[in-house]
Amino acid sequence: SSAASDVYKRQMQSNEWAVSPSRSADGIPILLSDPHLTWEGLAVMYEARVHAGDMQMNGYFLIGTPILAIGHNRHVGWALTTGGPDCGDAYEMTMHSNGKPEYLYDGEWRAAETAQFTIPVKDADPVVRPAVYTHLGPVMQVSKTDASKAYVGAAPLLNSTKMLQQAWKMATSTNVREFYEAVGMGEFNEQNLMFADVHGDIGYVRTGKTPIRPPGYDWTAPVPGNTSATAWQGIHDVDDLVHIFNPPQGFMQNCNVSPANMMPNSPFQENRYLSHVFNVADWEINNPRGIRTRQMLDNDESVTREEAIAIAFDVYDIKAEGWQNELQSAVKAVGEEHMKSPEFAAAVKAILAWNRNFTSEATATSVYKFWRLKCGNELDLGPMAAGKNLAANDQKRALDLLQGTIEDMKERYGRWDVAWGDVHKVGRGGRYFPVGGAEFRSGNKKANFSETLFDVRCDADKEKPGRYVARNGSMAMILMFFHKDGIESMTCTPWGQSGHEDSPHYLDQGEKLYANREFKPTWWKQQDLMGNLKSSRTLKIK
């Protein structure tokens, strides 16, 4: 959403939360899965329904595969967000070439396996790359200072081949316990996996195929690979991992946060687990999405269907109150001259009166965002990160930057109070529509990083300066309600099901759903699906 955002390393972010029957107005579990990924490339998932005997699936599938990534079967549904145990290591090996590569292990030289890979390159000659393998894993890099040292990557999933079997068990599970056992096969990559069923249960596991490591070594750095003393001692059982069924709080969320922050009085405390099992990186301790989701669920003791939808599409900025207070303080302390300008005073009034929601029709949001980006680039926001006001000279500078933002907006858009949706769009193929939601950052992350639950990341449009077009964020949303007689679900994607520009489904969801923050029914029951067919095709096996 700004040049400053280029310096922010975007993690693969997503939202998930579950509500127990005890906190649901209808007395049923509710589950949301909302991955925030790029909308093009291998991250794209396709939406589908499968009705085939025991195989009943609905949701989003991994591109090019029959594997249901997120969604539900007839009894159980699941959601995913990035995060999980430490499932990989690096070994430092001693190697030499005796006509062919060898490596030292337990005092003996072992022959390494070798292979050649030819990689086709568009508009150029193919590139040939060698590969070298030890029994611990492939050689990833040779030391730059010592040619006899090499670093080997090791991860259990490198040799795992049962993903389809696990996917089958997940898709045919009839309750959360069976689903948990299926996940225990460990074929998924590291994920926060949340699930629920029609029997009224919810669950969570921080899953990943996690090695049992011998003690006495620093596994956060390369460990000696020339001895069996550092060899893994097996794979952790799923029961060793961070997990829970039916938390007494009646809800939980993991929007890429530490398990310690998933719910009030979380039972997940780091000192109760092995470090490589708990494994929380600095970037995933907590974030605005996790804080906001937890607040909303904690404050709602009886979540209705409408409230669940509102939480999924929430566009409230939890950083806005602090920035509004800082603006008000700066105006009071050093803003007398600035406030003599009716235009400046009107902008201040609009920002202070704004309800902190990034709706497409809001008119104070664009000037607010671009002002904050300027402040992050030019001011020390450390005091704000600590809950204090800026120094007087920085407050004066912040007001100068707001004046500069007003001038920039007038020059670019003809007015400073241009609506958010007039600047920020969703669309492709020459058709664009106003869209709410936001994610942006500059400078101090704690003070100046905003992201809404309905996460829409807009980048500057090179073809039309001044326009920002969404290409990343909420992209395969599914909200599930687990009634005793079956699962009801609804979905939303940012563009459409088809990648063909001449298809009516190229941008229909972007225009009618995503831009309006609305779901569509999935028509999961087969009779509902058949009653809403636009076309059909019969494939015959010969």
N, C-alpha and C positions, 0 to 999 in steps of 0.2 A: 504493500500500500504506500510505500515511500522509498526513496533511495536509501534512507537510513535502515530500512528493514533488511537490506542486502547483507548487513553485517551481523544480523541475527540468524543464527543457525537454526533453521526450522526443524524441529523434531516431528516425527510422525505422531500427530496428536489426534485424540478422539474422545468422545463422551460415552459413558455408559452408566446407567443407574437402575436399581431394582427396588420395588416397593412390595412389602409383604401384605397379605390380606388384612392384617391388623391395622394398617394405615391407609387402606384403600377404601374409598366410599362404597364400592361394589363388593368388598370383601374378597378380592381376587388379587393375585400377583400382577404387577405391571413391570415391563422391562423395556428399556430403550437402548438401541445401539446406533451410534452416530459417528462413523469414522471421518476424520478430517485429513484427506489426502489430496494429491494432485488429481485433476479430472481427466488427465490424458496419460497414456503409457501403460506400463504393466500394473500400476496401482488400481486401474479401473476394474470394477466388478460389474457383472451383468445381472439383471433381475430376472427371476424365473420362478415358475411353479412346476413341481413334478408330482404327478399322481401315477404311481406304477406299483400296484400291489403293496408290499411292505415298505417300499421306498416312497415316502411322502415328504416333500420338501418345499419350502417357500422362503424366499429371501434373495440374498446376493451371493453369487458364485464367483470363484476365482476365474479370471479370464482364461479361456482355453482348457478348462477342466470341468468335471462334473461335481467338484467339491463345494459344498455349501459353506461359505465362510462365516456369514452371520445370517440369522433368521430362525426358523423353527420347523419342526415336524408336527405330527398330530398332537403330541403331548408335551414337548419340551422346546424351549427357545433359548438362544444364547447370543451374547454380545462380546465384543473384543475391544481392548485398547492396548496400546504399546506399553510394555513394562514386563518385568519378570525376573526370575533368578539368573545368576551368572552361569551360562551354559557353555562357555568356551574358554580355552586357555592357550597360552603361548609357551612353547618349550625352546630353550636355547640348546642347540645341538652342536657337537664337534663333527665336522665333515672333511673329507678329502676325496680326491679322485685317483683311483688306482686302475685307470683305464675306463672306469665307470664310477659314478658317485657311491661313496660308502659313508656310513655314520657310526660313531662309537656308542656302544650301549653295553653296560655292565662289563666293561673291559674288553669287549670284542668288537671287531669291525663287521658291520652288517651291510649287505648290498641294498642300495636304495632302488626303488622302481622308477622308471623314467617313461615319459610319453611326449609326443609332439602334437601340438594342436594347431591346426590351420584355421585362421580367422578371416573370413571374407570381409573385404572393405569396399564400400561403395565408391565407385569411380577411382579405384586405386588397386594396386596389386595386393593379393592376400598376404597376411602377416603370419609368420610361423613363430610360435612360442613354445619353449620347452617346459615341462613340468617334472618335478622330482617329489617322490613320496617316501616317507618313512612309515613304520607301523603305527606311529603316533598320529600321523597326519601329513598334509602336504607342506613342502617348504614354501614359506610366504616371502621371505626376504633373507638376503645374505648380509652379514654385518659390513658396514661401510669402512670399518677400521681394522677388521680382522677377517680375512677371506676364509679362514677355517671355521668361523662361527656362522651358523644359520639359525633362523627362527622358524619354527614349525607351528602351524595352527592346528588346534585339536578341538573338536566339537562332536558330541555323540550323533547329532543329526546328519553329519557327513556320511555316516554309514547306515542311516535309517532308511527303510524301504516300505514301511507299512502305513503310510499316510492314508491310502485309500481304504485300508481295513479299519483304521480309526474313524475315518469319515463315515463309513457305513455304520459303525456302532453308534456314533453320535446321531446319525439320521434315523436310526431305528430304536433309539432309547425311549423308554416309556415313562421315566421319572428322573428326577435330578440325581438320584444315587446311581442309576445305570449310566447316566450321562457322565457323571464324575468318574466312574470306572473306565468308561471309554477314553476320556481325556487322560487318564492315568497311563495309557500306552505311551504318551510322551512324544507323539509324532508332530504336534504343533510346535512352531517356533515360540519363543518366549512371549507370553501374553497375559494381561489381566482378563480372565475369562469369567463372565457373570452369566447365570442361567436361572431359569424358573420353569415351573411345570403347572399343568392343569389341576394338580392335586393340592395346590396351595403352598408349595415350597419354593424357596429361592436359595441360591448358593453362589459361591465365589471360590476360585482358585487362581493363584499366581503361578501359572503353569510354565513348564519348560523341562526339557530332558537334562537333568542337572547331575553332573558327576559327583561322586563321593570322593573328596580329595583328602589325601593323607595330611595330617597336621604338621606344623613346623615349617611351613613355607609361605612366602608372600605370593599368593595367587593373583594379586592385582598386577603383578609384573611377570615377565618371563621367568620360568623356573628351570632348574637344570634338567635337561632331557637325556642325559647320558647314563641314567641310573633308573632301575625299576623301583627305587624308593619313592619316586614321584609319580609312579603310575596310578591311575584312578583305581579305586577299590570297588567300583560298581556304579550304579545309577540310583539316585534317591527315589524311593517310592513316593507316589503322589501324596500320601498322608504326611510325608515329611515337609511338604511345601506349605506356604501360607494359604489357608483355606478356611471356610466357614459355611455352615448351613443355618438359615433362618436366624440372623442376628436379632437379639432382643430389642434393638433400636427400631426394628421394623422397616428399615431401609438401609441402603448402602450405595455408594457411588465410587467409581474410580475413573476420573477424567485425567489419566496420566499423573496420578499422585501417589505418594507413599501410602501403603496400607494403614499406617498410623493415622492418616487424615481422611480415611474413607467414610467415617461416621463419628458422631460424638462418643467419647469414652471407648475408642476403638480397642478391641482386644489384641490387635496386632502391634506389638512393640518390638523394636529391633533387638533388644537384649534377650528375647525369647527364642531367637532363631540363629542358625549359622549365618555368618555374614554373606556367604555366596547364595544362600537361599532367600534371604530378605532383599538384599541387593538393590538399594534405592540410589539412583544417580542424583547428582545435584539438581539437574533440570526437572526432576519429577517429584521433588518433595511436596510442593503444592503449587497451585497456579490459580488465576482468576476463575477459570471454568469450574475447578474443583470446589473452590470456596463458594461460588454462587450456587452451584447445584446442592451442596450440603446445606446452605442456608435455606433454600427454597423447600427442600424436603423436610428439614428439621422443623420448619415453621408451619407445615401442613400435616395435620394429624389424620386427615381423611381426604386423600388425593382422588379427585374426580377425573373422569375421562377428559373433560375440557381442560382441567388444570395440568394433567399430564402432557397434553398437546402444547399448552402454553409454556411449560418448562422446556420442552424439546426445542421450541422456537424462540426462546427468550433472547432479547437483544439488549439487556441492561448492562451498563458499564460500571463495574464496581469501583473503578478508579475515579469516576466522575466527581463524586462528592468531595474527595480530597482536592481535586483541581478547582472545583467551584469555590471551596473554602479558601484556597490559596489566592485565587483571583480576587475574591472579596476582601481578603486581608491586604493584598497589594494595593487595591484601589483606595482603601481607607488610609493606608500608611503613606503612600507616595504617589497617589493617582490624581491629585487635584487638577493638575494641568491637563492631563489626558481627558478627564471627564468633562472638560469645557467643550469638547467636540461632541455635538449631538450624535454623530454617527458612531463614535467610539462608545459613548454611553449606551447607545441602543444595542451594540454588540455585547457589551458587558451584561446588560439587562437580559438579553436573550439567552446567553450562556447560563446565567444564574437561575433563570426560570425554567430551563430545559429539564425534562423529567428523567434524563440520563438513559433514555432508550434510543438505540440507533435504528429508528424506523426510517423507511425510505422518504417519508414526507417531512421529517424533522428539518428545521431550517437553521438551527444553531450548531448542528453537529459538524458540518464541513469546516467552518471557520475554527471551531474548537479543536478538531483533529489536526489541522494544518498548523495551528498555533502551538499545540503540544509538541509536534514534531520539531518545530523550530526551537522550542525551549530545550528539548532533549539534546539537540545538537550543539547548543551554545551555552547552556547553564549547568552549574553544578547542582544536580537534583538530590544530592545526598541528604540534605535536611528533610526533604519531603519523604524520602524513603524511610527516615527515622521518625516520621510523624510530627515533624516540626515545620515551621515556616521558613521560607527562603530568607537569606540575608537581605537587608534593605536594598543594597545595590543590585542584587539579582532580581528582587521584586520590581524595581524600576526597569531593569532590562526586560523582564517578562512582559511588562506593559508596552514597552517599545516594540517587542516582537509581535504582540497582538495587533498593534497599529500597523506594523509591516504586513502582517497576514491579511488584514482588512484591505490594504492597498493591493496586495497580490491578487486577492479574490476578485476585486473590482476590475482589475486589468484582465484577468483570465476569463471571468464569467459575466462581467458586467454588473455584478452586485456581490456584496459580501455574504448575504443571507440565502445563498443558493441552497436548495433542498439536497439532503444527502443522496437521494435517489436520482437526482439530476446529474450527479457527479459519479456515483458508484453504480455499476451496472452488472447484470448477468446476461449472458447471451453468447452467440457465435454466428458465423456466417452472415454478418452484416445486420443482424437483428439483436437489439439490446433493450433490456427492461430494467427499471429501477429496482434495487434490491437493498434490504436492510442487513443488519449484522455487521460486525467489524472485527478486524485484528490489525494492530499496528504497534510499533515501538520505535523509540529513539532514546539514546542515552541510558540512564540508570534504569535497569529492567524493573526493579522493585517499585520505583516511582512512576514509570512511564511505559508500562506494557499493558495494553488493553486487548482483551479478546472476549467476545460474547459467546454464550452457549451455542446459538446458531452462528457458527463460525464461518465468516465469509472474508477471504483474503483477496483483496483487489490490488492489482498492479497497474502502473501507468500504461496507458494504451499508446504505443509508439505511432500508430496511425492517426490518432486524434488526441493531441496534447490537451490535458485538462480532464480527460475522461479516464476513469479507473475501472478496469474490467476484472471480474472474479474469475480465477483459474484454479482455486485451491480452497479447501475447507470442507464443510459439511457436504457429503457427496453420496452417501448410500444409507439414508436414514430409515430406520424401521422401528416402529412403536408397537409393542405386543401386549395384549390383554388376555389373561389366561382364565377364561371361564371354564367351569366344570364340564360343560358340554362341547368344549372346543376352543381353539385359539382364534381371536380376532386380531388382525394386524393391519397397519397402514404404512405407506412408504412415501418417500420423496427423493428425487434426484435433481441435480442442478440444470441439466440440459434436457435429455430425453433418451429413450431406449435405442434409437438408431444413430449411426454415425454417417448416414447418407443425407446430404443436404436436401435432396428432393423428397425425403420422407416426411409425412406429417408428424412423425414422432422424433424428429431431429431436435426440436426445441419446445415441444408442447408442455413438458413439465416445468421447464424454466420460466415460460410465460405464465402458465396458469397456476402453478403450485409454488415453486421455489421463490419467485418474486413476491408472492403473496403470503409466504410462510404458512402453507397449507399442505396437509397430507392427502393422499388418495387411498381408498380402500384397496386391499390386495385381492379381494374376492377369493379368499383362500378355499372356502368350501367349493367343491367341484361343481355343484349345481349353480352357484353364484358365478363362477368363472365361465361356465358354458352360456350363461345368460347375458354375458357382456363381451362375447367374442366379436372382434372386428374382421378377422380372417382366420383361416385354418389351413393346415397342410397335412396330408397323410403320407407317411413314409412306410413303404412295404419292404420287408426283408425277403430277398430272393434266394 
